[in-house]
Every structure is written in C-alpha cells, then in structure tokens.
Amino acid sequence: MHPVAAGGGVEDEDDERRRQSKLEEALEIKSLRRIISAYLNYPEASEEDVRRYERSFRMLPPAHKALLSHYPLKFQRLRRCISVNSYFIFNILQAFEPPLDLSQDIDVCDGPHLENVPNNHNVSGVNNVCSSRSTCASKRLHTSNSDQACYEEGSNTVHSPPIVTTNKEVDNSGHRESITDGHTSGVECIRETHNCCGNDSNGDVSSPSRTWLDPSLQLHVPLVDVDKVRCIVRNIVRDWAAEGQKERDQCYKPILEELDALFADRSKKSPPACLVPGAGLGRLALEISCLGFISQGNEFSYYMMICSNFILNHCQTAGEWTIYPWIHSNCNSLSDSDQLRPVTVPDIHPASAGITEGFSMCGGDFVEVYNDPNQVGVWDAVVTCFFIDTAHNIIEYIEIISRILKDGGVWINLGPLLYHFADVYGQDEMSVELSLEDVRRVALHYGFHFEKESTVETTYTTNPRSMMQNRYYAAFWTMRKRSATMEHQPPLTERNS
Ligand SMILES: C[S@@+](CC[C@H](N)C(=O)[O-])C[C@H]1O[C@@H](n2cnc3c(N)ncnc32)[C@H](O)[C@@H]1O
C-alpha cells in the first residue's frame, strides 16, 4: 500500500462522500420520477385493460356476444370511471411538492455507476443492511425492493421508491428532535401546512414547481408500477372511505381502545407521544392524534406519501372526491354494479377531525430514522399495524422499538407475519422470517413483557363485496417495556460497524 498524505486522504474521503451523495440524489430523482410516472401512466394502462376486454369480447361467436349485449355499455362506463379516477390522481400529483428538483438533468448518473445499479436501486438503502447502518448519510436515500401498498398479494416483485427522510415537524412537547437531512417531505403536519400549501395547485403544469408533471418527462413504466397506484386506491378505501369502516373497526379500533385505556389520565397540557411506523395513508396516526396524543406517522413509500399528503393536507371537505376503486378486477364480482360502484372520500375532513397539536408524518425508513441516538427513550407508545413483517430483519425492528420507548412505554401491535421479503424469487434479499413464538421470545429479550395478547380476524384492503375475502388471524398484543437496560446499549450502527 502506498502511504497517503493525511490531507490527501481527507480530501479523497470528501470527494468520495460527495460523489456518493450525488449518486444517491440522482438515484432518488430517478426513482421518484418513476413513481410519478406510474401515477401518470394510470389512465393509459387502465385504458389498455379495457381494450383487452373489448378484444376478448369481439372474439366471441355472435350467439355468445348476443348474451352480453350490455357489455359495450359496461366498457363505456368503465372508461368513465377511469377518467374520474385519473382526475383524482392528477389532483393528488398536483398537490405534491417533490423534495428534490425533478427537472434536474440526471444523465450524469446514467454513467458507469448506474450501470451496476439494478432496477431496485439498492445502493445505499435498506437492501444492503450493513452499509446502510454504517453510514448516517444513507438516511437521506432509501430504496427498497418491496413496496407494501399491495399487502394482500405480499408483492415483492418490483422496486419501490426511495424515500427522503425528513421530519420537519415541530417539537411541541420538548422531547422530539427533528430528524432531517435538509429535504422536506411532501407530507406535513396538517396544522402547519393548512395555510401554506396548495397555492400552486391550480393545474398549471407549466408553473415552475410543476414542470415535473410535464408529459415530456413522463417515463414509460412497467405495468407492475401502475398496479401499485391501483393498490393505493384500495388503501384509500381502507383508510379514508366509509366502506373501509369495517376494516378500520377490526384493525384500528382495538388499538385506539387500548391506547385510550392505557393512557386514561393523559393531559392536554402534556399529551403522551405515540409513534406509528408504517403509517400507510395516515388514518390510524390521525385517529391517535384525535384521541389526544402527540402522534407521528412514519412511512417510507412515496406512493403512500404522495397520496396521504393530498388527503391530510389538501382535502377541503368530507366526501369531496369520488373514486371507483374496484373497477380494475373483473374477478369475483357479484354484479357489474358492484364492480362499478363509486366510493366517496375522505369520509371525514382530516383538518376538522380534532387533531392534537404535534400531529406529523415523517417520511423515511423506520430503521434509519429511529435508530438515531436522539430517538432513544422518546416515545410513550409505539403502535404497529400490519407493519412488523415489512422488515428484512424483524429483530432489528423490535430492538429499535424497545430503544425508542420510554421505560414503562407500551408497544401495541396488530398484524400478521406475512414477511414482505419472503419468497422474493431471483433476488438475494435478506429476510429473517420468525414465527410468532420467536417474535415473542425476541421481544422478551429486549425488555418487553406481555400485558395482553389475542387474535383479531380481519381483512386488508379487501373489496367488501367481492366473492374472495382473504382473512388474516392477526396477532394483537400490548407489551410494556420493562426497564432501562436497552438504553445502555449502543445503537445498532455502532455495534455492527
Ligand atoms: C401493509 S402496510 C400497512 C399500512 C397501515 N399501517 C395500515 O394498517 O393500513 C405497511 C406499510 O409500511 C410501510 N413500510 C414498510 N417498510 C417500512 C419501513 N422500513 N419504514 C417505514 N415504513 C415502511 C409500507 O410502505 C406500507 O405503507
């Protein structure tokens, strides 16, 4: 090895860091463009489906066709529904404020560095667990191979968006530090943004901040990306439609009742703080806020964040929008009118729901955001709903949940163990898939004791009128963090590096 002058070494390291950071930003822009393109491709991809139905219809012998004489009308109605959905989706996009300049020329990244970057862009993100842990810089860029919008399918087949870690939310209680690397997320606290957002959402794509909506920048994306947009539409029903009430009663209500009972003496002056990792479209986090908690949702999918930003910050009234969430499947339909039925959203007006000061959504990978030393012992409660099986390493999730809870804090969980990185064929994804029994054992190790445990039968983003209803027998528990033992352990990053 050649000796290197000390100064030169530092410069080299700085150069390397700058190069890495630039590469990460470029990848992030690329991924975000792809996600936006997935949203923008929704109308065309859906129209293509209808064309396919029409082609099949035309292939029928005349006698069979005659039996389905209402079909041309159904196709027309489908097209109308698609255009209503597309209008809604376009409004979602208009309300989004990208945390990065998407009009940047990122050709630089299509050079040799990117050639080796697979579609899932796992450069410094969560896929490479070791490298992402050992560098704080990786907080700013997250890519993952799995986007859990389509939970029902356990879909792991395509890459998900990178996520900008940010929490520009206020520290109302004096115990929460911002976790930010300078980017701002599209999703913000309702109260903070209510007056400052939407100024530009007038549909003018030529306005400087909306140039990224220009059709010329739209990429052609694989259909599987557009499917994620359709999954988001189903998630909207789960979280923000009257039709989702039954699922919310099954999943969110037990959690809310448990929080309400456990923090019966909570005061308005100093509300308890509750974190909701994997918050999806934000309804549970909002309900927790309305219960009188300082509530923070954490979410790493741009697909989700783009949509929750719209609902939380930009919807003006309950029932403002109509969508047709069920049009994309002809299977298991009892009738065409079931398939083509409208759903209005949101069922409540989020900004008038009665949130507690300090409600926020924090974009970023749970592991990277909350493994930060200033998160130790911060939270009175952590609530995970259909989340813990999104981990590459569930032990790491449990360890972090334990570390960020105050002594005596509670972890309420409801969900199955449908590990998202299990069965990712052809990809070497880390996935540690524990049984419930082992999850319990690991939790005990990290200082938890069980207060309650039961099973909840539920669905996830299921069409309530479908002939197929996938059911989960989800684990529901309340655990309490026993002592300060975990606080004396260094964070994972230090131990693993
Ligand atoms: C199955 S969904 C559940 C959403 C919501 N909790 C619900 O019950 O509807 C899991 C959510 O966790 C998010 N997620 C997965 N891994 C994450 C991570 N490492 N950090 C933050 N969010 C994550 C996904 O994007 C997805 O929105």
The ligand as an SDF file (V2000), in Angstrom:
LIG
                    3D

 27 29  0  0  0  0  0  0  0  0999 V2000
  -49.0890   -3.2580    4.9830 C   0  0  0  0  0  0  0  0  0  0  0  0
  -48.8860   -1.5670    5.0030 S   0  0  0  0  0  0  0  0  0  0  0  0
  -49.7980   -1.0840    6.4610 C   0  0  0  0  0  0  0  0  0  0  0  0
  -50.1890    0.3500    6.4410 C   0  0  0  0  0  0  0  0  0  0  0  0
  -51.0550    0.7720    7.6370 C   0  0  0  0  0  0  0  0  0  0  0  0
  -50.3540    0.5970    8.8630 N   0  0  0  0  0  0  0  0  0  0  0  0
  -52.3430    0.0070    7.6250 C   0  0  0  0  0  0  0  0  0  0  0  0
  -52.5840   -0.7660    8.5610 O   0  0  0  0  0  0  0  0  0  0  0  0
  -53.1020    0.1920    6.6700 O   0  0  0  0  0  0  0  0  0  0  0  0
  -47.2180   -1.4110    5.5730 C   0  0  0  0  0  0  0  0  0  0  0  0
  -46.7290   -0.0160    5.4330 C   0  0  0  0  0  0  0  0  0  0  0  0
  -45.4260    0.0810    5.9730 O   0  0  0  0  0  0  0  0  0  0  0  0
  -44.6230    0.8480    5.0980 C   0  0  0  0  0  0  0  0  0  0  0  0
  -43.2320    0.4350    5.3380 N   0  0  0  0  0  0  0  0  0  0  0  0
  -42.6630   -0.7450    5.0110 C   0  0  0  0  0  0  0  0  0  0  0  0
  -41.3910   -0.7880    5.4240 N   0  0  0  0  0  0  0  0  0  0  0  0
  -41.1510    0.3940    6.0220 C   0  0  0  0  0  0  0  0  0  0  0  0
  -40.0190    0.9500    6.6490 C   0  0  0  0  0  0  0  0  0  0  0  0
  -38.8710    0.2690    6.7390 N   0  0  0  0  0  0  0  0  0  0  0  0
  -40.1070    2.1870    7.1710 N   0  0  0  0  0  0  0  0  0  0  0  0
  -41.2770    2.8880    7.0950 C   0  0  0  0  0  0  0  0  0  0  0  0
  -42.3820    2.4030    6.5040 N   0  0  0  0  0  0  0  0  0  0  0  0
  -42.3230    1.1800    5.9730 C   0  0  0  0  0  0  0  0  0  0  0  0
  -45.1470    0.4970    3.7260 C   0  0  0  0  0  0  0  0  0  0  0  0
  -44.7930    1.4450    2.7430 O   0  0  0  0  0  0  0  0  0  0  0  0
  -46.6280    0.4230    3.9750 C   0  0  0  0  0  0  0  0  0  0  0  0
  -47.2440    1.6600    3.8290 O   0  0  0  0  0  0  0  0  0  0  0  0
  1  2  1  0
  2  3  1  0
  2 10  1  0
  3  4  1  0
  4  5  1  0
  5  6  1  0
  5  7  1  0
  7  8  2  0
  7  9  1  0
 10 11  1  0
 11 12  1  0
 11 26  1  0
 12 13  1  0
 13 14  1  0
 13 24  1  0
 14 15  1  0
 14 23  1  0
 15 16  2  0
 16 17  1  0
 17 18  1  0
 17 23  2  0
 18 19  1  0
 18 20  2  0
 20 21  1  0
 21 22  2  0
 22 23  1  0
 24 25  1  0
 24 26  1  0
 26 27  1  0
M  CHG  2   2   1   9  -1
M  END
$$$$
